[in-house]
C-alpha cells in the first residue's frame, strides 16, 4: 500500500512541472524552498555554542520554521489529490491509509526543508563538548521533531478540510496560512540577524526558554539541556507524536466515513470579495481594484517585473565596486517607489468601465481611496516585514527607522501623486486583458511626460527624508530617526493631499476621462 501511495505522490510532484500556470507556482515554491535550504546550510557553520545568543537562536529559529512548515500545506489550498477522501472508494483500512499517507508526506517541499532543518540543528548541537548530553539527545530529538512537523501538517490540513464549508472559508484559510508562513519566515531570518549582532542575547535567551517549554520548541531545545530535563523533553515529545498520530488516524477514519463535503455553495451563490467590503462606493471600488490587480495580465505582469529594477541596480553597483552590505538598503525603497507610482494611469486601465463611476456621480475621494487600496495592501506589509530584515543585513547600526520611514514615505507619496496624475494626466492605455506590452498607437509623448512627472514628483517630495537617511547611514547616525519620521509624515501627508486633490480633479474631469479611456 505504501509503495502505491509513494508512487502517486511522485507522479503528482512530477505533474507540477508541466507547462502552464502551475509551472509558475512550482518555480516560486522551488525558489522559496531553495532559499530556505541555502539559508539553513549557510547559517550552520556560523553557530557557536559558547555564545548565548546563538544557543537561543538554535531553539527559536527551528521552532518558528517548524510552525511555518506545519502550516505550509495549507498555502496551496484544500482538496488535494492526496486527501484521505480521495481513497474512500477503495477498501483500505483507515490505519493503513493513515500510515501510508504519513510516510509519503516526507516526499515534497515540506519534507525536504524539515529534514534539512533537523539535520542542521542536530549537527550544530553535536559540535559541543558533550557535557550537556547533546551528542546522544540531538539525533532522537531531531527525528521526533521531523515526525511531529509532518504529522502536524497532515492533521491541520485534514481538520481544515473538515471545517471548510464554503469557498470563502477556503480562501480565508489559504490566505491566512500564506500570510502567517511569510511572517514566520521573516521572523526566523530576523532572529538569526539579532543573534549574530549579539546586542540582545538576554532577550533572546528569555524568549528561547519560554518557547522551549512549549510543545512547539521542547524537542528543538532538548539537546541544549542536560540530564533528567533532556529525558523529560524527549518523553514529552514522544507523547506529542503519539497524540498527533492518533488524531491523524481518527481524522482519516472520519473522512473515509463521510467522503462528501458539506458545502454551502451548493445552496447559494455569493458575491465573493464584495461580501467582505463595506457597503460604500469606496469599498466597492476597492474590491473591484483588488480583482483587477489579481486577474488582469497588465497588473500581474507589472507585479512580476517589480523586483527587477532594484536587482539590476544592485548588480550594476556591485560591478562598479560598491560594497555589498550597504546595498541591502537599496531594494526596498526602490520597490516602494515603483509600487506607488504604478497607479499613475489606473483610470485609463479601466477602459469603458469608468463610465459606472461617472454615471453614478461617485465622489472623487471615494474613487481615489478605492483605487489606493491594492498598492496599500501589497506595499505596507511588504515594507513592515522587509525593512527590519534588510536593515540587519546591511550592517548599518540603527538604520531600521530610516529605512522603514523612507520606504513607507515613498510608497504613500507615490500613491498620493498617482491619485492626482491618473485623473489629471491620464493617457490612453491597452484594453483590459491585453498584454503588458500592448499599447495603443495614440499614446505619443503624453505618456512619457505623465510617467516622468509623476515619478519625479514622488522622488522630489521625498528628497528631504532621503537626504537625511543617506547622511545618517554615511556617518551621522543621529539623523536616522529624523529621516524615518520625516519620511513617514511626508508619506501620510502626501497620500491624504493626493486623495483630496485627485478626487476633486476626477469629479470635474469625469466626462473627459470617460472619453479618453475609450481610446485605443
Order of alpha helices (4+ residues) and beta strands (2+ residues): alpha-alpha-alpha-alpha-alpha-alpha-alpha-alpha-alpha-alpha-alpha-alpha-alpha-alpha-alpha-alpha-alpha-alpha-alpha-alpha
